[in-house]
């Protein structure tokens, strides 16, 4: 699977945004320490922009910028053969066709290294009004099953099911995860103490105030 395959499987922008918000809230419940989480969401990332992110702690990550212009996705798999660190910069075609409304994302310091090089192996975008996700024209290297890391990076985005999240969370956190609680959050139903307790008995709704605000997620308490 490559970014081109992911582009055919990703949901529409509003659905993707809701999925990212749900995953961020679930991880806020499962992992109160932000530094230990995979998925996060910041509705106030910058003026007029929200950002969903994934970081696995081993150098792999993605960032999704949501704005009035649409959505821009940058992914980086540090072991991918298309890593810019093994090819004197981003792989040809990955960023070349990014439209002007998203060019500021390409140069965003948070998405570049200390020398200003974009840290990216896969890039997708969808402008408001587009009927599909877009990817640049890329000549992928031969003999690599996941040359840009897209299959690994975006697996939970192209399988937006509660069951997929539970499999991930049980594997990563090594704890049982209540599927009905996950379904509740994936449906964007207001968060309740009962749902929180089903996922983490040591947490209260008050502990989640900042995280719920960051994800613009509703709670039964407010």
Helices and strands as residue ranges (DSSP letters): H 3-9, H 13-30, G 34-36, E 39-46, E 49-55, E 61-67, E 70-76, G 84-86, G 100-102, H 103-106, G 109-111, E 122-127, H 150-153, H 155-158, H 162-173, H 179-186, H 193-199, G 205-208, H 209-214
